[in-house]
Amino acid sequence: MGIEHVNLGEILNALRVYKGMSAEELAMGICSPEDLLQFEKNKKYPAIDQLYNIASKLNVDLIQFFDFAEAGTYNYVTAVFDLVKKYKRERNYEAIYEIVNREKINPLFNLSSNKQFLLWHEAVSLYYLGEAGNRKKAEAVEMLHEALRLTNPTRKGLTEREVEILIAIALIEKDDQQYEKAISFLREALDALEELPVVSDPRVWLRALFGMAQSLSNLGRFEESLIYSNKGISQCVNDEIMYLFGEFYYQSGLNYIEIGNLQKGKDFWEKSVQAFTLQENKFFVNLVNSQLEKLIN
């Protein structure tokens, strides 16, 4: 059941009137006044981040917008999870850190799996909010291990989410140039994914494969890295997904160049540019084109 099954319109209107705010005042910086009035009439429904910001502006908890008896699976916890995932896609770690620290005292998150989600994202945001070279790596990694222990102290038969946490540890190790450690965790993650009957989010596979390819390249193990970068390309094609598609082509191109196959490396970098162009990722288009110019000249 979705957000539309909760009578948000009446709640929004009643709270706004009670607070003595005009539609223009409440909508400012969040949406248009027209959109807000549409929300109040239940003709449109706000995105979860809009709702979160509206609640903050009204100085009420987002939980007040949800009737757990009627809202079904789309409850407050789900709303928070969705918002954190949205900010993670945007790499807005400051927003994640703020949400997690606000919600971890909420009794709705006392369930081990809910605690785990918050701890996982608190660790990731804590790490990436630090400046390069001065990040709280040890604290973040320990928090991630603690998150794993909450649901799987023996680390046997990992669930998809537990694999994601393991990958998060590996990527922090990779970021800290501890490539052998990263590879060890990523091998464990890939083995665990192989054992799962189904992986609901194909991006989990892709993150692990790309982490392996990068770590191996950084150790000068280019031919071994090629196995993972090319597998990532195939996985993207099979799953019809663009996530990391350009990055995999770039990594394979780099590997081919490093082992002396310049033409194939150039071909893969050109495909990387095509992928990034489709994604309108100008930064990486310019970066790879710059590398291509150096290769040609």
DOKERO-774441 format. One line per field, with one value per residue: residue in three letters; x negated, y, z of N, C-alpha, C in turn. Coordinates in pm, whole numbers, plus 50000, padded with zeros to 5 digits. Last residue first. Layout:
BEGIN
residu	(ALA, ...)
n_px	(X, ...)
n_py	(Y, ...)
n_pz	(Z, ...)
ca_px	(X, ...)
ca_py	(Y, ...)
ca_pz	(Z, ...)
c_px	(X, ...)
c_py	(Y, ...)
c_pz	(Z, ...)
***
This chain:
BEGIN
residu	(ASN, ILE, LEU, LYS, GLU, LEU, GLN, SER, ASN, VAL, LEU, ASN, VAL, PHE, PHE, LYS, ASN, GLU, GLN, LEU, THR, PHE, ALA, GLN, VAL, SER, LYS, GLU, TRP, PHE, ASP, LYS, GLY, LYS, GLN, LEU, ASN, GLY, ILE, GLU, ILE, TYR, ASN, LEU, GLY, SER, GLN, TYR, TYR, PHE, GLU, GLY, PHE, LEU, TYR, MET, ILE, GLU, ASP, ASN, VAL, CYS, GLN, SER, ILE, GLY, LYS, ASN, SER, TYR, ILE, LEU, SER, GLU, GLU, PHE, ARG, GLY, LEU, ASN, SER, LEU, SER, GLN, ALA, MET, GLY, PHE, LEU, ALA, ARG, LEU, TRP, VAL, ARG, PRO, ASP, SER, VAL, VAL, PRO, LEU, GLU, GLU, LEU, ALA, ASP, LEU, ALA, GLU, ARG, LEU, PHE, SER, ILE, ALA, LYS, GLU, TYR, GLN, GLN, ASP, ASP, LYS, GLU, ILE, LEU, ALA, ILE, ALA, ILE, LEU, ILE, GLU, VAL, GLU, ARG, GLU, THR, LEU, GLY, LYS, ARG, THR, PRO, ASN, THR, LEU, ARG, LEU, ALA, GLU, HIS, LEU, MET, GLU, VAL, ALA, GLU, ALA, LYS, LYS, ARG, ASN, GLY, ALA, GLU, GLY, LEU, TYR, TYR, LEU, SER, VAL, ALA, GLU, HIS, TRP, LEU, LEU, PHE, GLN, LYS, ASN, SER, SER, LEU, ASN, PHE, LEU, PRO, ASN, ILE, LYS, GLU, ARG, ASN, VAL, ILE, GLU, TYR, ILE, ALA, GLU, TYR, ASN, ARG, GLU, ARG, LYS, TYR, LYS, LYS, VAL, LEU, ASP, PHE, VAL, ALA, THR, VAL, TYR, ASN, TYR, THR, GLY, ALA, GLU, ALA, PHE, ASP, PHE, PHE, GLN, ILE, LEU, ASP, VAL, ASN, LEU, LYS, SER, ALA, ILE, ASN, TYR, LEU, GLN, ASP, ILE, ALA, PRO, TYR, LYS, LYS, ASN, LYS, GLU, PHE, GLN, LEU, LEU, ASP, GLU, PRO, SER, CYS, ILE, GLY, MET, ALA, LEU, GLU, GLU, ALA, SER, MET, GLY, LYS, TYR, VAL, ARG, LEU, ALA, ASN, LEU, ILE, GLU, GLY, LEU, ASN, VAL, HIS, GLU, ILE, GLY, MET)
n_px	(45195, 45366, 45354, 45446, 45708, 45806, 45809, 46008, 46224, 46249, 46327, 46559, 46723, 46726, 46873, 47115, 47327, 47545, 47563, 47460, 47195, 47115, 47119, 46925, 46698, 46678, 46612, 46357, 46235, 46235, 46058, 45822, 45777, 45731, 45493, 45310, 45224, 45060, 45163, 45266, 45479, 45650, 45708, 45846, 46069, 46183, 46251, 46437, 46635, 46711, 46812, 47036, 47186, 47281, 47601, 47765, 47899, 47970, 47852, 47670, 47514, 47405, 47263, 47069, 46927, 46837, 46662, 46469, 46378, 46289, 46086, 45916, 45776, 45596, 45447, 45344, 45238, 45161, 45319, 45514, 45646, 45767, 45945, 46112, 46231, 46361, 46547, 46696, 46813, 46965, 47140, 47276, 47424, 47588, 47740, 47953, 48139, 48202, 48084, 48162, 48026, 47679, 47425, 47316, 47291, 47073, 46871, 46870, 46782, 46529, 46412, 46423, 46243, 46007, 45989, 45935, 45685, 45542, 45567, 45595, 45660, 45893, 46068, 46062, 46192, 46440, 46509, 46540, 46762, 46952, 46962, 47091, 47335, 47421, 47448, 47669, 47862, 47869, 47722, 47484, 47386, 47215, 47132, 47196, 47390, 47608, 47727, 47524, 47290, 47315, 47276, 47012, 46891, 46955, 46809, 46552, 46542, 46559, 46326, 46129, 46179, 46251, 46003, 45802, 45780, 46050, 46263, 46575, 46796, 46742, 46778, 47044, 47179, 47120, 47232, 47501, 47564, 47542, 47728, 47972, 47978, 47976, 48221, 48375, 48299, 48375, 48596, 48601, 48721, 48920, 48800, 48537, 48276, 48216, 48306, 48102, 47897, 48008, 48028, 47757, 47646, 47785, 47692, 47422, 47418, 47536, 47526, 47754, 47791, 47839, 48084, 48235, 48193, 48324, 48587, 48641, 48623, 48840, 49051, 49030, 49102, 49370, 49493, 49625, 49769, 50036, 50181, 50346, 50195, 50029, 50051, 49833, 49754, 49608, 49353, 49221, 49296, 49297, 49244, 49293, 49046, 49049, 49255, 49134, 48923, 49066, 49193, 48972, 48887, 49103, 49314, 49671, 49926, 50232, 50474, 50523, 50520, 50261, 50127, 50216, 50085, 49823, 49824, 49854, 49615, 49362, 49133, 48924, 48887, 49208, 49441, 49504, 49555, 49767, 49970, 49903, 49953, 50054, 50060, 50314, 50267, 50090, 50246, 50452, 50308, 50193, 50423, 50553, 50350, 50303, 50431, 50271, 50255, 50036, 49823, 49951, 49916)
n_py	(51103, 50906, 50944, 51203, 51163, 50992, 51159, 51335, 51161, 51111, 51371, 51430, 51226, 51286, 51530, 51474, 51251, 51160, 50902, 50913, 50969, 50733, 50569, 50694, 50661, 50382, 50354, 50461, 50271, 50056, 50148, 50174, 49903, 49807, 49947, 49857, 49631, 49637, 49632, 49888, 49873, 49698, 49856, 50070, 49930, 49846, 50098, 50192, 49999, 50054, 50314, 50277, 50123, 50194, 50133, 50065, 49747, 49482, 49258, 49217, 49453, 49425, 49186, 49265, 49446, 49271, 49117, 49309, 49342, 49081, 49034, 49250, 49183, 49005, 49184, 49358, 49417, 49647, 49727, 49858, 49640, 49539, 49749, 49756, 49499, 49506, 49711, 49592, 49377, 49514, 49663, 49455, 49328, 49548, 49596, 49423, 49331, 49068, 48767, 48439, 48255, 48302, 48227, 48447, 48617, 48498, 48552, 48831, 48864, 48749, 48925, 49157, 49103, 49080, 49333, 49490, 49392, 49476, 49760, 50009, 50266, 50360, 50262, 49994, 50015, 50097, 49871, 49680, 49783, 49756, 49480, 49426, 49541, 49372, 49136, 49205, 49216, 48945, 48746, 48479, 48237, 48375, 48541, 48515, 48715, 48868, 49095, 49234, 49206, 49412, 49630, 49585, 49641, 49913, 50007, 49957, 50142, 50386, 50380, 50373, 50618, 50902, 51074, 51221, 51171, 51380, 51456, 51285, 51179, 50912, 50813, 50877, 50734, 50471, 50468, 50518, 50295, 50094, 50186, 50161, 49883, 49784, 49862, 49695, 49444, 49459, 49714, 49982, 50185, 50285, 50444, 50652, 50699, 50713, 50946, 51134, 50999, 50970, 51239, 51319, 51143, 51217, 51478, 51419, 51274, 51247, 51092, 51023, 50774, 50860, 50981, 50748, 50606, 50777, 50750, 50481, 50472, 50639, 50482, 50253, 50369, 50448, 50240, 50070, 49849, 50025, 50236, 50179, 50176, 50395, 50676, 50948, 51194, 51165, 51107, 51345, 51572, 51930, 52183, 52249, 52189, 51911, 51849, 51933, 51751, 51512, 51562, 51568, 51306, 51167, 51377, 51418, 51377, 51540, 51563, 51624, 51881, 51913, 51891, 52126, 52305, 52244, 52327, 52602, 52670, 52423, 52315, 52416, 52687, 52737, 52629, 52789, 53036, 52973, 52904, 53049, 52938, 52869, 52618, 52543, 52533, 52314, 52109, 52089, 52022, 51775, 51622, 51623, 51492, 51235, 50977, 50716, 50617, 50723, 50567, 50227, 49881)
n_pz	(47122, 47214, 47490, 47522, 47433, 47631, 47852, 47768, 47762, 48035, 48126, 47982, 48084, 48355, 48345, 48222, 48186, 48046, 47979, 47724, 47796, 47915, 47685, 47525, 47686, 47668, 47404, 47421, 47582, 47406, 47208, 47361, 47418, 47164, 47110, 47309, 47495, 47721, 47967, 47984, 47803, 47940, 48169, 48053, 47956, 48198, 48301, 48111, 48137, 48404, 48375, 48216, 48406, 48654, 48536, 48334, 48252, 48167, 48254, 48045, 48064, 48321, 48283, 48099, 48263, 48463, 48319, 48272, 48536, 48600, 48417, 48454, 48683, 48574, 48424, 48624, 48892, 49019, 49219, 49082, 48971, 49203, 49263, 49032, 49042, 49293, 49249, 49047, 49184, 49379, 49220, 49087, 49290, 49350, 49130, 49125, 49389, 49455, 49379, 49487, 49643, 49709, 49639, 49516, 49734, 49861, 49677, 49696, 49964, 49955, 49776, 49931, 50136, 49977, 49860, 50087, 50158, 49934, 49948, 50103, 50034, 50131, 49945, 50026, 50270, 50174, 50033, 50238, 50375, 50171, 50148, 50388, 50331, 50126, 50269, 50420, 50216, 50140, 50407, 50441, 50569, 50846, 51055, 51315, 51363, 51212, 51311, 51440, 51297, 51108, 51280, 51353, 51111, 51103, 51322, 51228, 51017, 51161, 51318, 51119, 50969, 50957, 50757, 50637, 50374, 50298, 50574, 50638, 50527, 50497, 50767, 50828, 50630, 50711, 50972, 50919, 50772, 50972, 51158, 51018, 50970, 51234, 51332, 51171, 51262, 51537, 51643, 51706, 51569, 51720, 51914, 51821, 51819, 51551, 51421, 51427, 51305, 51047, 50958, 50956, 50772, 50539, 50501, 50454, 50222, 49946, 49718, 49593, 49703, 49965, 49947, 49898, 50134, 50314, 50219, 50264, 50546, 50611, 50512, 50669, 50913, 50866, 50597, 50385, 50452, 50606, 50699, 50912, 51141, 51121, 50962, 50942, 51023, 51248, 51168, 51139, 51399, 51340, 51230, 50979, 50875, 50897, 50717, 50480, 50467, 50433, 50193, 50024, 50050, 49937, 49734, 49780, 49540, 49440, 49551, 49815, 49882, 49961, 49717, 49598, 49761, 49681, 49413, 49453, 49575, 49491, 49750, 49916, 49925, 50053, 50155, 50372, 50245, 50069, 50241, 50567, 50902, 51153, 51250, 51161, 50887, 50882, 50991, 50800, 50565, 50638, 50689, 50442, 50286, 50375, 50452, 50280, 50031, 49905, 49972, 49925, 50000)
ca_px	(45078, 45347, 45320, 45309, 45619, 45795, 45721, 45874, 46177, 46207, 46212, 46440, 46702, 46653, 46743, 47015, 47223, 47525, 47600, 47601, 47273, 47125, 47204, 47063, 46747, 46700, 46743, 46456, 46252, 46316, 46196, 45883, 45797, 45850, 45611, 45353, 45320, 45001, 45101, 45155, 45365, 45595, 45638, 45721, 45979, 46133, 46156, 46313, 46566, 46654, 46695, 46923, 47155, 47138, 47524, 47653, 47881, 48022, 47955, 47771, 47589, 47486, 47372, 47167, 46990, 46928, 46782, 46546, 46434, 46400, 46191, 45997, 45878, 45697, 45518, 45435, 45282, 45088, 45207, 45427, 45569, 45667, 45842, 46029, 46155, 46256, 46449, 46617, 46727, 46860, 47049, 47191, 47323, 47501, 47631, 47833, 48081, 48308, 48033, 48194, 48115, 47816, 47505, 47332, 47392, 47203, 46904, 46906, 46912, 46630, 46424, 46503, 46384, 46050, 46009, 46056, 45799, 45550, 45629, 45568, 45550, 45775, 46048, 46008, 46053, 46365, 46488, 46437, 46632, 46922, 46906, 46956, 47255, 47402, 47345, 47542, 47825, 47828, 47835, 47517, 47513, 47240, 47109, 47099, 47262, 47534, 47814, 47661, 47310, 47323, 47403, 47117, 46881, 47007, 46955, 46601, 46532, 46661, 46457, 46137, 46190, 46262, 46135, 45831, 45657, 45956, 46178, 46440, 46803, 46731, 46652, 46935, 47181, 47082, 47090, 47427, 47558, 47472, 47586, 47926, 47984, 47867, 48098, 48386, 48279, 48234, 48580, 48539, 48600, 48959, 48829, 48678, 48338, 48166, 48395, 48233, 47879, 47974, 48147, 47856, 47596, 47798, 47834, 47459, 47389, 47561, 47405, 47706, 47772, 47717, 47968, 48234, 48145, 48180, 48521, 48645, 48532, 48704, 49029, 49008, 48969, 49267, 49501, 49560, 49624, 49979, 50085, 50405, 50301, 49973, 50139, 49861, 49823, 49745, 49438, 49280, 49228, 49360, 49193, 49408, 49088, 48949, 49269, 49257, 48894, 48974, 49273, 49056, 48799, 49075, 49204, 49531, 49864, 50093, 50470, 50500, 50646, 50365, 50105, 50254, 50231, 49865, 49805, 49958, 49739, 49438, 49212, 48961, 48768, 49082, 49385, 49470, 49452, 49640, 49916, 49964, 49864, 50071, 49934, 50288, 50360, 50049, 50123, 50483, 50386, 50110, 50323, 50620, 50401, 50204, 50498, 50275, 50359, 50165, 49841, 49862, 50000)
ca_py	(51189, 50924, 50814, 51171, 51256, 50946, 51042, 51386, 51223, 51002, 51301, 51514, 51239, 51167, 51522, 51555, 51268, 51305, 50934, 50875, 51069, 50853, 50539, 50680, 50797, 50445, 50303, 50529, 50406, 50047, 50112, 50292, 49998, 49760, 49965, 49997, 49626, 49659, 49506, 49852, 49962, 49661, 49727, 50093, 50000, 49746, 50013, 50267, 50014, 49923, 50291, 50354, 50072, 50163, 50159, 50154, 49852, 49603, 49313, 49114, 49421, 49543, 49190, 49162, 49492, 49381, 49052, 49258, 49457, 49141, 48932, 49241, 49288, 48954, 49074, 49407, 49285, 49610, 49641, 49939, 49731, 49459, 49708, 49871, 49543, 49408, 49723, 49712, 49352, 49420, 49732, 49548, 49254, 49489, 49690, 49387, 49454, 49158, 48897, 48553, 48206, 48350, 48131, 48325, 48646, 48499, 48413, 48767, 48916, 48693, 48783, 49150, 49125, 48971, 49214, 49512, 49376, 49333, 49684, 49876, 50202, 50381, 50407, 50034, 49966, 50187, 49996, 49663, 49770, 49890, 49558, 49374, 49597, 49515, 49145, 49181, 49338, 49047, 48796, 48622, 48247, 48259, 48580, 48419, 48720, 48749, 48994, 49247, 49120, 49272, 49617, 49576, 49505, 49823, 50021, 49885, 49999, 50350, 50388, 50266, 50484, 50816, 51016, 51241, 51165, 51279, 51501, 51328, 51321, 50997, 50800, 50924, 50881, 50517, 50440, 50610, 50425, 50082, 50179, 50292, 49978, 49754, 49916, 49840, 49476, 49443, 49584, 49889, 50126, 50211, 50303, 50625, 50694, 50597, 50831, 51172, 51039, 50853, 51154, 51392, 51145, 51081, 51455, 51506, 51205, 51354, 51109, 51159, 50783, 50783, 51066, 50858, 50550, 50753, 50880, 50534, 50392, 50679, 50617, 50244, 50309, 50547, 50306, 50200, 49836, 49900, 50263, 50183, 50075, 50261, 50597, 50809, 51187, 51212, 50995, 51285, 51451, 51806, 52147, 52258, 52329, 51989, 51816, 51998, 51894, 51526, 51544, 51687, 51412, 51149, 51281, 51464, 51327, 51499, 51548, 51482, 51834, 51927, 51790, 51998, 52303, 52223, 52185, 52528, 52681, 52544, 52291, 52273, 52603, 52801, 52570, 52648, 53025, 53025, 52801, 53050, 52958, 53005, 52691, 52551, 52633, 52445, 52152, 52118, 52146, 51889, 51642, 51681, 51624, 51338, 51103, 50792, 50559, 50780, 50690, 50342, 50000)
ca_pz	(47099, 47070, 47433, 47564, 47362, 47493, 47853, 47796, 47637, 47946, 48183, 47965, 47939, 48310, 48413, 48151, 48288, 48061, 48117, 47741, 47721, 47999, 47801, 47476, 47657, 47798, 47449, 47337, 47635, 47528, 47173, 47300, 47526, 47236, 47025, 47304, 47385, 47589, 47923, 48073, 47776, 47809, 48182, 48126, 47865, 48103, 48373, 48136, 48009, 48369, 48461, 48165, 48272, 48643, 48658, 48300, 48351, 48102, 48342, 48076, 47941, 48287, 48381, 48062, 48138, 48497, 48374, 48158, 48464, 48675, 48436, 48332, 48691, 48668, 48355, 48521, 48846, 48898, 49258, 49167, 48884, 49132, 49360, 49071, 48924, 49265, 49356, 49017, 49068, 49419, 49312, 49011, 49212, 49454, 49158, 49049, 49333, 49411, 49424, 49402, 49536, 49726, 49716, 49436, 49632, 49928, 49708, 49569, 49920, 50046, 49739, 49808, 50168, 50065, 49776, 50008, 50250, 49965, 49839, 50159, 49962, 50216, 49950, 49894, 50266, 50263, 49959, 50134, 50444, 50225, 50037, 50366, 50440, 50099, 50165, 50488, 50288, 50043, 50328, 50442, 50498, 50760, 50915, 51262, 51434, 51168, 51249, 51489, 51414, 51065, 51207, 51455, 51166, 51000, 51321, 51346, 50989, 51063, 51382, 51218, 50910, 51075, 50778, 50780, 50452, 50249, 50464, 50675, 50565, 50378, 50694, 50915, 50626, 50578, 50949, 51006, 50704, 50843, 51193, 51065, 50859, 51142, 51393, 51157, 51120, 51497, 51577, 51802, 51510, 51600, 51945, 51797, 51953, 51625, 51430, 51479, 51444, 51129, 50972, 51037, 50910, 50594, 50525, 50566, 50348, 50044, 49799, 49567, 49558, 49935, 49976, 49801, 50007, 50328, 50217, 50128, 50463, 50647, 50462, 50524, 50896, 50895, 50727, 50370, 50448, 50559, 50592, 50779, 51128, 51102, 51047, 50908, 50895, 51264, 51209, 51020, 51355, 51387, 51363, 51068, 50875, 50972, 50860, 50525, 50482, 50546, 50314, 50038, 50100, 50079, 49748, 49788, 49663, 49415, 49405, 49779, 49823, 50063, 49822, 49537, 49764, 49820, 49446, 49382, 49653, 49459, 49629, 49914, 49931, 50014, 50032, 50394, 50350, 50016, 50152, 50434, 50787, 51103, 51269, 51306, 50941, 50829, 51059, 50940, 50573, 50597, 50794, 50559, 50255, 50400, 50420, 50404, 50115, 49870, 50048, 49909, 50000)
c_px	(44952, 45220, 45286, 45262, 45473, 45700, 45700, 45771, 46036, 46158, 46159, 46314, 46574, 46632, 46662, 46877, 47105, 47427, 47587, 47651, 47422, 47205, 47223, 47159, 46892, 46756, 46779, 46597, 46354, 46336, 46287, 46030, 45867, 45881, 45738, 45480, 45385, 45094, 45052, 45088, 45244, 45472, 45575, 45639, 45844, 46036, 46098, 46208, 46435, 46578, 46628, 46796, 47034, 47096, 47381, 47562, 47756, 48018, 48018, 47886, 47701, 47573, 47464, 47288, 47100, 47001, 46885, 46672, 46516, 46461, 46314, 46112, 45972, 45811, 45626, 45512, 45389, 45127, 45125, 45307, 45470, 45582, 45731, 45914, 46061, 46168, 46332, 46511, 46638, 46762, 46933, 47094, 47223, 47388, 47537, 47714, 47952, 48255, 48128, 48132, 48154, 47904, 47650, 47425, 47420, 47316, 47043, 46944, 46959, 46770, 46531, 46517, 46472, 46199, 46061, 46089, 45930, 45667, 45641, 45630, 45506, 45650, 45923, 45976, 45987, 46218, 46417, 46406, 46520, 46788, 46870, 46887, 47110, 47315, 47316, 47424, 47691, 47786, 47782, 47641, 47565, 47377, 47118, 47061, 47156, 47396, 47742, 47752, 47454, 47354, 47422, 47254, 46989, 46999, 47019, 46753, 46583, 46661, 46567, 46275, 46212, 46282, 46134, 45970, 45680, 45826, 46081, 46361, 46667, 46750, 46641, 46802, 47071, 47077, 47043, 47277, 47494, 47455, 47499, 47777, 47930, 47862, 47981, 48265, 48288, 48210, 48438, 48519, 48528, 48841, 48873, 48706, 48488, 48218, 48345, 48318, 48009, 47963, 48120, 47978, 47696, 47759, 47857, 47606, 47424, 47543, 47416, 47574, 47713, 47688, 47837, 48110, 48137, 48122, 48370, 48570, 48524, 48602, 48888, 48979, 48935, 49127, 49383, 49573, 49554, 49828, 50013, 50302, 50355, 50080, 50100, 49952, 49867, 49823, 49584, 49376, 49299, 49277, 49270, 49371, 49208, 48992, 49173, 49277, 49016, 48946, 49188, 49137, 48875, 48982, 49167, 49433, 49717, 50036, 50330, 50507, 50638, 50500, 50221, 50236, 50286, 50017, 49855, 49948, 49853, 49562, 49281, 49032, 48796, 48962, 49244, 49399, 49407, 49527, 49781, 49903, 49944, 49983, 49942, 50162, 50335, 50136, 50078, 50361, 50413, 50184, 50238, 50521, 50464, 50260, 50408, 50336, 50365, 50278, 49978, 49900, 49912)
c_py	(51131, 51002, 50827, 51041, 51227, 51034, 50988, 51273, 51279, 51058, 51194, 51443, 51318, 51166, 51404, 51544, 51341, 51336, 51083, 50911, 51040, 50964, 50663, 50656, 50792, 50585, 50361, 50482, 50485, 50186, 50112, 50265, 50124, 49854, 49922, 50018, 49764, 49654, 49515, 49722, 49921, 49745, 49683, 49965, 50026, 49810, 49905, 50176, 50089, 49930, 50157, 50330, 50145, 50113, 50105, 50180, 49934, 49722, 49440, 49169, 49323, 49517, 49309, 49166, 49394, 49434, 49158, 49184, 49411, 49260, 48996, 49141, 49282, 49055, 49015, 49296, 49306, 49474, 49597, 49860, 49813, 49546, 49631, 49831, 49659, 49455, 49628, 49736, 49473, 49395, 49642, 49623, 49351, 49411, 49638, 49478, 49421, 49285, 49002, 48678, 48315, 48299, 48175, 48226, 48525, 48527, 48404, 48621, 48847, 48737, 48716, 49007, 49110, 48983, 49097, 49389, 49391, 49305, 49535, 49773, 50069, 50313, 50443, 50183, 50005, 50145, 50101, 49794, 49764, 49889, 49699, 49451, 49552, 49581, 49291, 49184, 49321, 49176, 48902, 48652, 48390, 48276, 48460, 48449, 48625, 48746, 48864, 49137, 49125, 49180, 49474, 49559, 49482, 49677, 49928, 49893, 49917, 50200, 50343, 50263, 50376, 50672, 50919, 51188, 51182, 51286, 51390, 51372, 51375, 51146, 50904, 50922, 50939, 50670, 50496, 50593, 50533, 50220, 50172, 50291, 50114, 49854, 49900, 49911, 49627, 49484, 49574, 49750, 50030, 50141, 50220, 50477, 50665, 50589, 50718, 51048, 51085, 50890, 51038, 51305, 51212, 51081, 51318, 51486, 51289, 51294, 51227, 51189, 50919, 50786, 50992, 50945, 50659, 50699, 50866, 50666, 50449, 50603, 50665, 50381, 50299, 50492, 50398, 50276, 49970, 49902, 50139, 50192, 50068, 50154, 50452, 50743, 51044, 51208, 51037, 51173, 51397, 51688, 52030, 52224, 52351, 52134, 51898, 51975, 51972, 51674, 51562, 51680, 51544, 51257, 51276, 51349, 51366, 51454, 51511, 51459, 51687, 51877, 51792, 51884, 52175, 52215, 52155, 52378, 52603, 52550, 52422, 52237, 52454, 52708, 52621, 52588, 52880, 53008, 52844, 52938, 52962, 53038, 52835, 52633, 52654, 52556, 52290, 52171, 52186, 52021, 51765, 51714, 51694, 51478, 51220, 50927, 50627, 50727, 50752, 50461, 50124)
c_pz	(47163, 47040, 47285, 47501, 47395, 47412, 47712, 47795, 47652, 47813, 48087, 48014, 47914, 48159, 48360, 48213, 48225, 48174, 48147, 47880, 47735, 47930, 47888, 47592, 47610, 47780, 47585, 47373, 47553, 47590, 47297, 47266, 47476, 47352, 47097, 47223, 47370, 47472, 47778, 48033, 47858, 47775, 48050, 48137, 47928, 48004, 48281, 48200, 48026, 48235, 48429, 48243, 48212, 48505, 48643, 48419, 48316, 48197, 48285, 48159, 47971, 48165, 48353, 48153, 48097, 48375, 48412, 48203, 48343, 48601, 48499, 48345, 48572, 48681, 48445, 48451, 48737, 48843, 49137, 49219, 48966, 49039, 49291, 49163, 48960, 49150, 49336, 49124, 49038, 49304, 49353, 49100, 49149, 49388, 49266, 49075, 49259, 49345, 49367, 49464, 49438, 49612, 49732, 49506, 49545, 49829, 49771, 49589, 49792, 50002, 49826, 49759, 50045, 50098, 49858, 49924, 50174, 50059, 49868, 50064, 50026, 50159, 50032, 49892, 50134, 50265, 50044, 50063, 50341, 50298, 50084, 50253, 50426, 50206, 50132, 50390, 50359, 50114, 50231, 50358, 50494, 50694, 50821, 51117, 51379, 51233, 51214, 51434, 51466, 51182, 51157, 51390, 51272, 51045, 51218, 51354, 51106, 51034, 51286, 51283, 51015, 51032, 50896, 50815, 50600, 50327, 50426, 50552, 50605, 50408, 50582, 50840, 50713, 50572, 50815, 50982, 50790, 50779, 51068, 51093, 50900, 51027, 51298, 51216, 51095, 51352, 51520, 51744, 51605, 51535, 51826, 51824, 51943, 51768, 51519, 51506, 51508, 51276, 51067, 51062, 51003, 50741, 50587, 50603, 50470, 50184, 49895, 49639, 49520, 49784, 49947, 49821, 49899, 50197, 50227, 50117, 50321, 50563, 50491, 50464, 50748, 50870, 50746, 50501, 50436, 50559, 50543, 50667, 50987, 51084, 51025, 51010, 50859, 51133, 51221, 51055, 51232, 51338, 51424, 51212, 50967, 50983, 50944, 50674, 50528, 50572, 50439, 50167, 50113, 50133, 49896, 49787, 49666, 49547, 49357, 49628, 49784, 50012, 49922, 49637, 49700, 49830, 49586, 49411, 49588, 49548, 49594, 49783, 49924, 50033, 50000, 50273, 50367, 50116, 50096, 50351, 50658, 50985, 51217, 51334, 51089, 50885, 51011, 51014, 50718, 50614, 50763, 50669, 50374, 50383, 50454, 50371, 50251, 49957, 50023, 49992, 50000)
***
